[in-house]
Amino acid sequence: MRILLLNGPNLGRLGVRQPEIYGRTTLAEVVERARAHAAARDCELADFQSNHEGALIDRLEALDFDAVVINPGALGHTSHALADAIAGVERPAVEVHLSDVRAREPWRRQLVLEQVVIGQVIGRGWPGYLDAIDLLVERRGR
């Protein structure tokens, strides 16, 4: 299975930006760990990060993957366009949020992608990416 790991706005600064909330693990470290985790499950992992909604949608529309792990950042609370794109590619997707967004500011509690993903991993820090990969692998085995 080919998994696309998408990361949205501000995630390129993981490890530096608000480490008390998001941790000290960098995005490069997350990708390295996720790639190794996927490989151990006979999956390939491609990664892409952008601060631009349209670039994330363009990457989804490349359709060179079987499943998606996405941390949309703040776009997860606002982007109906991203939700439409995920629905439109017709590939299973799992949404990841490092922090427990449901226990934070009220505007973070709405998750626009909820209706178009097969699962969500929320508040588990960087290991949540690994959990998302496992959900996709489990689904493939059904």
ZAZATOR-349882 format. One record per atom (N, C-alpha, C, CB): x, y, z; chain; atom name; residue in three letters; residue number from 1. Coordinates in steps of 0.05 Angstrom, whole numbers, plus 5000, padded with zeros to 4 digits. Each point is the difference from the previous one (the first is absolute). Last residue first. Glycine has a CB too. Layout:
N
- X,Y,Z,A,CA,ala,NUM;
...
END
This chain:
142
- 4821,4879,5117,A,N,arg,142;
- 4972,4990,5001,A,CA,arg,142;
- 4990,4990,4974,A,C,arg,142;
- 4991,5033,5036,A,CB,arg,142;
- 5096,5009,4983,A,N,gly,141;
- 4998,4972,5005,A,CA,gly,141;
- 4972,4989,5001,A,C,gly,141;
- 5042,5005,5025,A,CB,gly,141;
- 4979,5088,4965,A,N,arg,140;
- 5007,4986,4976,A,CA,arg,140;
- 4997,4970,5003,A,C,arg,140;
- 5033,5036,4990,A,CB,arg,140;
- 4954,5020,5085,A,N,arg,139;
- 4977,5002,4981,A,CA,arg,139;
- 5006,4985,4974,A,C,arg,139;
- 4988,5044,5019,A,CB,arg,139;
- 5081,4964,5045,A,N,glu,138;
- 4978,4983,5010,A,CA,glu,138;
- 4977,4999,4981,A,C,glu,138;
- 5014,5010,5047,A,CB,glu,138;
- 5055,5050,4935,A,N,val,137;
- 5009,4972,4995,A,CA,val,137;
- 4978,4980,5009,A,C,val,137;
- 5049,5015,5005,A,CB,val,137;
- 4937,5076,5014,A,N,leu,136;
- 4998,4995,4972,A,CA,leu,136;
- 5008,4972,4992,A,C,leu,136;
- 5010,5048,4992,A,CB,leu,136;
- 4999,4980,5098,A,N,leu,135;
- 4972,4999,4993,A,CA,leu,135;
- 4996,4994,4970,A,C,leu,135;
- 4990,5033,5037,A,CB,leu,135;
- 5098,4981,4995,A,N,asp,134;
- 4989,4974,5009,A,CA,asp,134;
- 4970,4997,4993,A,C,asp,134;
- 5034,4999,5037,A,CB,asp,134;
- 5009,5084,4948,A,N,ile,133;
- 5009,4980,4981,A,CA,ile,133;
- 4989,4972,5007,A,C,ile,133;
- 5043,5027,4993,A,CB,ile,133;
- 4939,5041,5067,A,N,ala,132;
- 4985,5004,4976,A,CA,ala,132;
- 5009,4981,4978,A,C,ala,132;
- 4995,5048,5011,A,CB,ala,132;
- 5053,4953,5070,A,N,asp,131;
- 4973,4989,5005,A,CA,asp,131;
- 4983,5003,4974,A,C,asp,131;
- 5003,5011,5049,A,CB,asp,131;
- 5080,5031,4952,A,N,leu,130;
- 5003,4971,4998,A,CA,leu,130;
- 4974,4986,5003,A,C,leu,130;
- 5047,5004,5018,A,CB,leu,130;
- 4954,5088,4995,A,N,tyr,129;
- 5005,4994,4971,A,CA,tyr,129;
- 5003,4970,4996,A,C,tyr,129;
- 5022,5045,4994,A,CB,tyr,129;
- 4972,4989,5094,A,N,gly,128;
- 4974,4999,4987,A,CA,gly,128;
- 5002,4994,4970,A,C,gly,128;
- 4983,5032,5034,A,CB,gly,128;
- 5092,4985,5026,A,N,pro,127;
- 4993,4972,4995,A,CA,pro,127;
- 4972,4997,4987,A,C,pro,127;
- 5028,4989,5040,A,CB,pro,127;
- 5006,5100,4985,A,N,trp,126;
- 5010,4988,4975,A,CA,trp,126;
- 4993,4971,4997,A,C,trp,126;
- 5037,5033,5001,A,CB,trp,126;
- 4898,5012,5065,A,N,gly,125;
- 5026,5009,4993,A,CA,gly,125;
- 5009,4987,4974,A,C,gly,125;
- 5011,5007,5048,A,CB,gly,125;
- 4902,4983,4992,A,N,arg,124;
- 5019,4980,5007,A,CA,arg,124;
- 5029,5008,4994,A,C,arg,124;
- 4965,4966,4991,A,CB,arg,124;
- 4942,5078,4993,A,N,gly,123;
- 5012,5003,5026,A,CA,gly,123;
- 5021,4980,5008,A,C,gly,123;
- 4958,5021,5012,A,CB,gly,123;
- 4976,4951,4911,A,N,ile,122;
- 5001,5027,5012,A,CA,ile,122;
- 5013,4999,5027,A,C,ile,122;
- 4958,5013,4975,A,CB,ile,122;
- 5013,4934,4929,A,N,val,121;
- 5018,4995,5022,A,CA,val,121;
- 5006,5027,5012,A,C,val,121;
- 5020,4957,4980,A,CB,val,121;
- 4900,4996,4950,A,N,gln,120;
- 5015,5023,5011,A,CA,gln,120;
- 5017,4990,5023,A,C,gln,120;
- 4964,5033,4985,A,CB,gln,120;
- 4979,4924,4921,A,N,gly,119;
- 5007,5000,5028,A,CA,gly,119;
- 5016,5025,5006,A,C,gly,119;
- 5000,4950,5001,A,CB,gly,119;
- 4963,5032,4914,A,N,ile,118;
- 4991,4975,5012,A,CA,ile,118;
- 5006,4999,5029,A,C,ile,118;
- 5006,4977,4956,A,CB,ile,118;
- 4970,5113,4983,A,N,val,117;
- 5022,4983,5007,A,CA,val,117;
- 4989,4974,5013,A,C,val,117;
- 5030,5040,5007,A,CB,val,117;
- 4916,5036,4966,A,N,val,116;
- 5012,4989,4976,A,CA,val,116;
- 5024,4982,5006,A,C,val,116;
- 4984,5040,4975,A,CB,val,116;
- 4961,5012,5090,A,N,gln,115;
- 4981,4985,4984,A,CA,gln,115;
- 5012,4986,4976,A,C,gln,115;
- 4967,5033,5014,A,CB,gln,115;
- 5085,5025,5046,A,N,glu,114;
- 4989,4977,5014,A,CA,glu,114;
- 4981,4982,4983,A,C,glu,114;
- 5004,5027,5042,A,CB,glu,114;
- 5045,5060,4942,A,N,leu,113;
- 5006,4976,4984,A,CA,leu,113;
- 4987,4975,5012,A,C,leu,113;
- 5043,5021,4988,A,CB,leu,113;
- 4950,5067,5053,A,N,val,112;
- 4986,5000,4974,A,CA,val,112;
- 5005,4974,4985,A,C,val,112;
- 5004,5050,4998,A,CB,val,112;
- 4996,4978,5107,A,N,leu,111;
- 5018,4987,4981,A,CA,leu,111;
- 4985,4995,4974,A,C,leu,111;
- 5027,4978,5038,A,CB,leu,111;
- 4966,5083,5061,A,N,gln,110;
- 4987,4992,4975,A,CA,gln,110;
- 5021,4989,4981,A,C,gln,110;
- 4964,5035,5005,A,CB,gln,110;
- 5064,5001,5077,A,N,arg,109;
- 4984,4975,5005,A,CA,arg,109;
- 4985,4991,4976,A,C,arg,109;
- 4996,5015,5046,A,CB,arg,109;
- 5060,5066,4965,A,N,arg,108;
- 5014,4976,4992,A,CA,arg,108;
- 4984,4975,5003,A,C,arg,108;
- 5042,5023,5014,A,CB,arg,108;
- 4928,5065,5014,A,N,trp,107;
- 5000,4998,4970,A,CA,trp,107;
- 5015,4975,4990,A,C,trp,107;
- 4998,5050,4999,A,CB,trp,107;
- 4997,4971,5097,A,N,pro,106;
- 4975,4991,4988,A,CA,pro,106;
- 5001,4997,4970,A,C,pro,106;
- 4976,5021,5037,A,CB,pro,106;
- 5114,4966,5021,A,N,glu,105;
- 4981,5022,4994,A,CA,glu,105;
- 4975,4990,4985,A,C,glu,105;
- 5040,5032,4998,A,CB,glu,105;
- 5004,4888,5046,A,N,arg,104;
- 5013,5026,4997,A,CA,arg,104;
- 4979,5022,4994,A,C,arg,104;
- 5042,4977,4983,A,CB,arg,104;
- 4948,4925,5024,A,N,ala,103;
- 5004,5011,5027,A,CA,ala,103;
- 5013,5028,4999,A,C,ala,103;
- 5004,4953,5018,A,CB,ala,103;
- 4980,4993,4905,A,N,arg,102;
- 4974,5002,5012,A,CA,arg,102;
- 5001,5011,5028,A,C,arg,102;
- 4986,4961,4972,A,CB,arg,102;
- 5092,5020,4975,A,N,val,101;
- 4986,5024,4990,A,CA,val,101;
- 4973,5004,5013,A,C,val,101;
- 5024,4995,4957,A,CB,val,101;
- 5069,4956,5069,A,N,asp,100;
- 4971,4994,5003,A,CA,asp,100;
- 4984,5025,4993,A,C,asp,100;
- 5010,4965,5036,A,CB,asp,100;
- 5086,5017,4916,A,N,ser,99;
- 4989,5008,5026,A,CA,ser,99;
- 4971,4991,5001,A,C,ser,99;
- 5031,5039,5004,A,CB,ser,99;
- 5015,4939,4918,A,N,leu,98;
- 5019,4995,5021,A,CA,leu,98;
- 4988,5005,5028,A,C,leu,98;
- 5037,5011,4968,A,CB,leu,98;
- 4910,4957,4943,A,N,his,97;
- 5005,5026,5014,A,CA,his,97;
- 5018,4993,5023,A,C,his,97;
- 4956,5022,4986,A,CB,his,97;
- 5005,4927,4916,A,N,val,96;
- 5016,5001,5024,A,CA,val,96;
- 5002,5028,5011,A,C,val,96;
- 5027,4960,4983,A,CB,val,96;
- 4910,4972,4945,A,N,glu,95;
- 5008,5027,5008,A,CA,glu,95;
- 5015,4998,5027,A,C,glu,95;
- 4960,5020,4976,A,CB,glu,95;
- 5022,4911,4936,A,N,val,94;
- 4999,5002,5029,A,CA,val,94;
- 5011,5027,5007,A,C,val,94;
- 5005,4950,5008,A,CB,val,94;
- 4951,4996,4898,A,N,ala,93;
- 5017,5020,5013,A,CA,ala,93;
- 4996,4999,5030,A,C,ala,93;
- 4999,5029,4959,A,CB,ala,93;
- 4981,4914,4938,A,N,pro,92;
- 4997,5002,5030,A,CA,pro,92;
- 5020,5020,5011,A,C,pro,92;
- 4983,4952,5002,A,CB,pro,92;
- 4980,5062,4899,A,N,arg,91;
- 5021,4983,5013,A,CA,arg,91;
- 4995,5002,5031,A,C,arg,91;
- 5034,5007,4961,A,CB,arg,91;
- 4924,5045,4962,A,N,glu,90;
- 4989,4974,5005,A,CA,glu,90;
- 5021,4980,5009,A,C,glu,90;
- 4965,5009,4966,A,CB,glu,90;
- 5032,5089,5008,A,N,val,89;
- 5020,4981,4990,A,CA,val,89;
- 4993,4971,5006,A,C,val,89;
- 5034,5036,5008,A,CB,val,89;
- 4909,5039,5019,A,N,gly,88;
- 5002,4997,4971,A,CA,gly,88;
- 5021,4980,4990,A,C,gly,88;
- 4984,5046,4998,A,CB,gly,88;
- 5004,4981,5095,A,N,ala,87;
- 4977,4983,4991,A,CA,ala,87;
- 5003,4994,4970,A,C,ala,87;
- 4971,5021,5035,A,CB,ala,87;
- 5092,5037,5000,A,N,ile,86;
- 5004,4973,5012,A,CA,ile,86;
- 4977,4982,4991,A,C,ile,86;
- 5024,5020,5039,A,CB,ile,86;
- 4969,5069,4936,A,N,ala,85;
- 5022,4987,4985,A,CA,ala,85;
- 5005,4972,5011,A,C,ala,85;
- 5021,5045,4991,A,CB,ala,85;
- 4916,5010,5053,A,N,asp,84;
- 4990,4992,4974,A,CA,asp,84;
- 5021,4985,4984,A,C,asp,84;
- 4970,5040,5000,A,CB,asp,84;
- 5056,4998,5082,A,N,ala,83;
- 4982,4977,5004,A,CA,ala,83;
- 4989,4990,4974,A,C,ala,83;
- 4988,5019,5045,A,CB,ala,83;
- 5063,5058,4952,A,N,leu,82;
- 5017,4977,5005,A,CA,leu,82;
- 4983,4975,5005,A,C,leu,82;
- 5036,5031,5019,A,CB,leu,82;
- 4919,5050,4971,A,N,ala,81;
- 5013,4993,4974,A,CA,ala,81;
- 5017,4976,5004,A,C,ala,81;
- 4999,5048,4986,A,CB,ala,81;
- 4961,4992,5088,A,N,his,80;
- 4981,4983,4986,A,CA,his,80;
- 5011,4992,4973,A,C,his,80;
- 4962,5022,5023,A,CB,his,80;
- 5086,5016,5068,A,N,ser,79;
- 5001,4997,4971,A,CA,ser,79;
- 4981,4979,4989,A,C,ser,79;
- 5047,5013,5004,A,CB,ser,79;
- 4970,5018,5093,A,N,thr,78;
- 4988,5020,4983,A,CA,thr,78;
- 4997,4992,4970,A,C,thr,78;
- 5019,5032,5031,A,CB,thr,78;
- 5024,4920,5045,A,N,his,77;
- 4977,5013,5013,A,CA,his,77;
- 4984,5017,4981,A,C,his,77;
- 5026,4999,5043,A,CB,his,77;
- 5055,4955,4933,A,N,gly,76;
- 4981,4979,5009,A,CA,gly,76;
- 4975,5012,5013,A,C,gly,76;
- 5039,4970,5006,A,CB,gly,76;
- 5038,5082,4969,A,N,leu,75;
- 4981,4996,4978,A,CA,leu,75;
- 4979,4978,5006,A,C,leu,75;
- 5036,5014,4968,A,CB,leu,75;
- 5039,5008,5090,A,N,ala,74;
- 4976,5017,5004,A,CA,ala,74;
- 4980,4996,4977,A,C,ala,74;
- 5027,5033,5026,A,CB,ala,74;
- 5038,4890,4973,A,N,gly,73;
- 5004,5023,5016,A,CA,gly,73;
- 4974,5015,5003,A,C,gly,73;
- 5048,5004,4985,A,CB,gly,73;
- 4964,4910,4971,A,N,pro,72;
- 4994,5025,4985,A,CA,pro,72;
- 5007,5025,5015,A,C,pro,72;
- 4965,4975,4977,A,CB,pro,72;
- 5066,4921,5015,A,N,asn,71;
- 4997,5019,5022,A,CA,asn,71;
- 4996,5026,4987,A,C,asn,71;
- 5030,4973,5032,A,CB,asn,71;
- 4958,4922,4930,A,N,ile,70;
- 5001,5029,4997,A,CA,ile,70;
- 4998,5013,5028,A,C,ile,70;
- 4980,4997,4954,A,CB,ile,70;
- 5035,4906,4983,A,N,val,69;
- 5001,5009,5028,A,CA,val,69;
- 5003,5031,4998,A,C,val,69;
- 5021,4956,5018,A,CB,val,69;
- 4942,4967,4906,A,N,val,68;
- 5011,5026,5009,A,CA,val,68;
- 5000,5001,5030,A,C,val,68;
- 4983,5022,4958,A,CB,val,68;
- 5017,4902,4950,A,N,ala,67;
- 4988,5009,5025,A,CA,ala,67;
- 5014,5025,5009,A,C,ala,67;
- 4987,4953,5013,A,CB,ala,67;
- 5036,5005,4905,A,N,asp,66;
- 4977,4983,5006,A,CA,asp,66;
- 4984,5010,5025,A,C,asp,66;
- 5024,4962,4979,A,CB,asp,66;
- 5039,5091,4940,A,N,phe,65;
- 5001,4988,5026,A,CA,phe,65;
- 4974,4983,5004,A,C,phe,65;
- 5029,5038,5019,A,CB,phe,65;
- 4993,5031,4912,A,N,asp,64;
- 5021,4980,4998,A,CA,asp,64;
- 5004,4985,5027,A,C,asp,64;
- 5022,5028,4965,A,CB,asp,64;
- 4920,5052,5001,A,N,leu,63;
- 4988,4973,5002,A,CA,leu,63;
- 5021,4978,4996,A,C,leu,63;
- 4959,5019,4982,A,CB,leu,63;
- 5035,5084,5017,A,N,ala,62;
- 5020,4985,4985,A,CA,ala,62;
- 4992,4970,4999,A,C,ala,62;
- 5036,5033,5013,A,CB,ala,62;
- 4917,5036,5038,A,N,glu,61;
- 4990,4994,4973,A,CA,glu,61;
- 5020,4986,4983,A,C,glu,61;
- 4972,5040,5004,A,CB,glu,61;
- 5051,4989,5085,A,N,leu,60;
- 4979,4979,5001,A,CA,leu,60;
- 4992,4992,4972,A,C,leu,60;
- 4984,5017,5044,A,CB,leu,60;
- 5072,5056,4962,A,N,arg,59;
- 5015,4976,5006,A,CA,arg,59;
- 4981,4976,5002,A,C,arg,59;
- 5035,5026,5025,A,CB,arg,59;
- 4928,5061,4964,A,N,asp,58;
- 5015,4991,4975,A,CA,asp,58;
- 5014,4973,5005,A,C,asp,58;
- 5006,5048,4986,A,CB,asp,58;
- 4954,4992,5089,A,N,ile,57;
- 4980,4990,4982,A,CA,ile,57;
- 5013,4990,4974,A,C,ile,57;
- 4965,5031,5020,A,CB,ile,57;
- 5090,5013,5040,A,N,leu,56;
- 4992,4974,5012,A,CA,leu,56;
- 4979,4987,4982,A,C,leu,56;
- 5009,5018,5046,A,CB,leu,56;
- 5018,5068,4930,A,N,ala,55;
- 5022,4981,4996,A,CA,ala,55;
- 4993,4973,5011,A,C,ala,55;
- 5033,5038,5001,A,CB,ala,55;
- 4907,5034,5015,A,N,gly,54;
- 4999,4991,4972,A,CA,gly,54;
- 5022,4980,4994,A,C,gly,54;
- 4981,5043,4988,A,CB,gly,54;
- 5018,4998,5099,A,N,glu,53;
- 4977,4982,4995,A,CA,glu,53;
- 5000,4988,4972,A,C,glu,53;
- 4974,5026,5034,A,CB,glu,53;
- 5114,5009,5019,A,N,his,52;
- 4980,5010,4981,A,CA,his,52;
- 4979,4978,4994,A,C,his,52;
- 5035,5031,4980,A,CB,his,52;
- 5048,4962,5071,A,N,asn,51;
- 4985,5020,5015,A,CA,asn,51;
- 4976,5010,4983,A,C,asn,51;
- 5041,5013,5025,A,CB,asn,51;
- 5012,4888,4970,A,N,ser,50;
- 4997,5026,4989,A,CA,ser,50;
- 4983,5018,5019,A,C,ser,50;
- 5004,4981,4953,A,CB,ser,50;
- 5049,4914,5030,A,N,gln,49;
- 4991,5020,5019,A,CA,gln,49;
- 4997,5026,4985,A,C,gln,49;
- 5022,4977,5039,A,CB,gln,49;
- 4991,4908,4944,A,N,phe,48;
- 4997,5027,4989,A,CA,phe,48;
- 4989,5018,5022,A,C,phe,48;
- 4992,4982,4953,A,CB,phe,48;
- 5047,4907,5024,A,N,asp,47;
- 4992,5022,5018,A,CA,asp,47;
- 5000,5026,4985,A,C,asp,47;
- 5018,4976,5039,A,CB,asp,47;
- 4976,4907,4950,A,N,ala,46;
- 5009,5025,4988,A,CA,ala,46;
- 4990,5022,5018,A,C,ala,46;
- 5000,4982,4952,A,CB,ala,46;
- 5015,4906,5059,A,N,leu,45;
- 4990,5025,5010,A,CA,leu,45;
- 5013,5023,4985,A,C,leu,45;
- 4991,4980,5045,A,CB,leu,45;
- 4985,4905,4949,A,N,glu,44;
- 5018,5022,4993,A,CA,glu,44;
- 4987,5026,5010,A,C,glu,44;
- 5017,4976,4959,A,CB,glu,44;
- 4973,4918,5080,A,N,cys,43;
- 4989,5023,4987,A,CA,cys,43;
- 5022,5020,4992,A,C,cys,43;
- 4957,4993,5026,A,CB,cys,43;
- 5044,4921,5029,A,N,asp,42;
- 5000,4996,4971,A,CA,asp,42;
- 4985,5022,4985,A,C,asp,42;
- 5002,4951,5008,A,CB,asp,42;
- 5021,5047,5087,A,N,arg,41;
- 4973,4989,4994,A,CA,arg,41;
- 4996,4997,4970,A,C,arg,41;
- 4982,5022,5041,A,CB,arg,41;
- 5097,5016,4995,A,N,ala,40;
- 4997,4976,5016,A,CA,ala,40;
- 4974,4986,4996,A,C,ala,40;
- 5030,5020,5034,A,CB,ala,40;
- 4985,5064,4926,A,N,ala,39;
- 5016,4979,4987,A,CA,ala,39;
- 4999,4974,5015,A,C,ala,39;
- 5030,5035,4983,A,CB,ala,39;
- 4928,5041,5055,A,N,ala,38;
- 4986,4991,4976,A,CA,ala,38;
- 5015,4977,4987,A,C,ala,38;
- 4981,5046,4993,A,CB,ala,38;
- 5061,4996,5078,A,N,his,37;
- 4977,4986,5010,A,CA,his,37;
- 4984,4988,4977,A,C,his,37;
- 4998,5030,5040,A,CB,his,37;
- 5074,5027,4940,A,N,ala,36;
- 5010,4974,5011,A,CA,ala,36;
- 4977,4983,5009,A,C,ala,36;
- 5043,5022,5014,A,CB,ala,36;
- 4936,5065,4959,A,N,arg,35;
- 5009,4984,4977,A,CA,arg,35;
- 5010,4973,5009,A,C,arg,35;
- 5013,5043,4976,A,CB,arg,35;
- 4963,5019,5090,A,N,ala,34;
- 4976,4990,4986,A,CA,ala,34;
- 5008,4983,4976,A,C,ala,34;
- 4974,5041,5015,A,CB,ala,34;
- 5094,5002,5033,A,N,arg,33;
- 4988,4979,5016,A,CA,arg,33;
- 4976,4988,4987,A,C,arg,33;
- 5016,5023,5041,A,CB,arg,33;
- 5025,5050,4917,A,N,glu,32;
- 5019,4978,5001,A,CA,glu,32;
- 4988,4976,5015,A,C,glu,32;
- 5039,5032,4998,A,CB,glu,32;
- 4914,5049,5001,A,N,val,31;
- 4999,4987,4974,A,CA,val,31;
- 5018,4976,5000,A,C,val,31;
- 4990,5044,4977,A,CB,val,31;
- 5011,5010,5099,A,N,val,30;
- 4974,4987,4998,A,CA,val,30;
- 4999,4984,4974,A,C,val,30;
- 4978,5036,5027,A,CB,val,30;
- 5097,5018,4986,A,N,glu,29;
- 5001,4976,5017,A,CA,glu,29;
- 4974,4984,4999,A,C,glu,29;
- 5032,5024,5031,A,CB,glu,29;
- 4972,5058,4923,A,N,ala,28;
- 5019,4981,4987,A,CA,ala,28;
- 5001,4974,5017,A,C,ala,28;
- 5027,5038,4980,A,CB,ala,28;
- 4925,5035,5056,A,N,leu,27;
- 4986,4986,4979,A,CA,leu,27;
- 5017,4980,4986,A,C,leu,27;
- 4972,5041,4993,A,CB,leu,27;
- 5053,4979,5108,A,N,thr,26;
- 4998,5015,4975,A,CA,thr,26;
- 4984,4984,4979,A,C,thr,26;
- 5044,5022,5009,A,CB,thr,26;
- 4953,4979,5103,A,N,thr,25;
- 5006,4983,4977,A,CA,thr,25;
- 4996,5016,4974,A,C,thr,25;
- 4987,4958,5026,A,CB,thr,25;
- 4991,5070,5066,A,N,arg,24;
- 5026,5008,4989,A,CA,arg,24;
- 5010,4984,4976,A,C,arg,24;
- 5011,5014,5046,A,CB,arg,24;
- 4883,5014,4993,A,N,gly,23;
- 5023,4983,5004,A,CA,gly,23;
- 5025,5011,4987,A,C,gly,23;
- 4970,4961,5004,A,CB,gly,23;
- 4937,5077,5003,A,N,tyr,22;
- 5005,4982,4978,A,CA,tyr,22;
- 5024,4982,5003,A,C,tyr,22;
- 4978,5033,4971,A,CB,tyr,22;
- 4994,5032,5097,A,N,ile,21;
- 4975,4989,4989,A,CA,ile,21;
- 5005,4977,4980,A,C,ile,21;
- 4978,5045,5006,A,CB,ile,21;
- 5093,5003,5034,A,N,glu,20;
- 4984,4992,5023,A,CA,glu,20;
- 4973,4988,4992,A,C,glu,20;
- 5022,5036,5027,A,CB,glu,20;
- 5040,5003,4910,A,N,pro,19;
- 5006,4973,5007,A,CA,pro,19;
- 4985,4990,5025,A,C,pro,19;
- 5044,5008,4981,A,CB,pro,19;
- 4950,5072,4947,A,N,gln,18;
- 4984,4993,5024,A,CA,gln,18;
- 5006,4971,5009,A,C,gln,18;
- 4965,5032,4985,A,CB,gln,18;
- 5089,4986,4933,A,N,arg,17;
- 4975,5016,5005,A,CA,arg,17;
- 4984,4987,5023,A,C,arg,17;
- 4999,5015,4952,A,CB,arg,17;
- 5080,4941,5020,A,N,val,16;
- 5008,5028,5006,A,CA,val,16;
- 4975,5016,5009,A,C,val,16;
- 5038,4997,4966,A,CB,val,16;
- 4954,4912,5008,A,N,gly,15;
- 5024,4999,5016,A,CA,gly,15;
- 5010,5027,5009,A,C,gly,15;
- 5012,4959,4975,A,CB,gly,15;
- 4930,5036,4936,A,N,leu,14;
- 4998,4982,5024,A,CA,leu,14;
- 5027,4999,5014,A,C,leu,14;
- 4964,4973,4977,A,CB,leu,14;
- 5008,5077,4941,A,N,arg,13;
- 5015,5011,5023,A,CA,arg,13;
- 4997,4983,5025,A,C,arg,13;
- 4993,5045,4981,A,CB,arg,13;
- 4962,4938,4935,A,N,gly,12;
- 5028,5001,4993,A,CA,gly,12;
- 5018,5010,5023,A,C,gly,12;
- 4987,5007,4953,A,CB,gly,12;
- 4917,4994,5049,A,N,leu,11;
- 5012,4975,5009,A,CA,leu,11;
- 5029,4997,4992,A,C,leu,11;
- 4955,4980,4997,A,CB,leu,11;
- 4981,5094,4980,A,N,asn,10;
- 5016,5002,5025,A,CA,asn,10;
- 5013,4975,5009,A,C,asn,10;
- 4970,5036,5013,A,CB,asn,10;
- 4952,4953,4915,A,N,pro,9;
- 5013,5025,5009,A,CA,pro,9;
- 5013,4997,5028,A,C,pro,9;
- 4967,5025,4973,A,CB,pro,9;
- 5013,4881,4983,A,N,gly,8;
- 4991,5026,4992,A,CA,gly,8;
- 5016,5023,5014,A,C,gly,8;
- 4956,4981,4992,A,CB,gly,8;
- 5060,4910,4974,A,N,asn,7;
- 5001,5018,5023,A,CA,asn,7;
- 4994,5029,4991,A,C,asn,7;
- 5033,4970,5024,A,CB,asn,7;
- 4960,4917,4941,A,N,leu,6;
- 4997,5029,4995,A,CA,leu,6;
- 5000,5016,5026,A,C,leu,6;
- 4973,4989,4958,A,CB,leu,6;
- 5053,4910,4996,A,N,leu,5;
- 5000,5014,5026,A,CA,leu,5;
- 5000,5030,4994,A,C,leu,5;
- 5024,4962,5024,A,CB,leu,5;
- 4950,4942,4920,A,N,leu,4;
- 5008,5028,4998,A,CA,leu,4;
- 4997,5013,5028,A,C,leu,4;
- 4986,5002,4950,A,CB,leu,4;
- 5028,4891,5014,A,N,ile,3;
- 4987,5019,5018,A,CA,ile,3;
- 5012,5028,4995,A,C,ile,3;
- 4991,4964,5035,A,CB,ile,3;
- 4998,4932,4916,A,N,arg,2;
- 5015,5026,4999,A,CA,arg,2;
- 4984,5020,5016,A,C,arg,2;
- 5020,4990,4954,A,CB,arg,2;
- 4988,4897,5047,A,N,met,1;
- 4983,5023,5000,A,CA,met,1;
- 5018,5025,5000,A,C,met,1;
- 4963,4975,5025,A,CB,met,1;
END
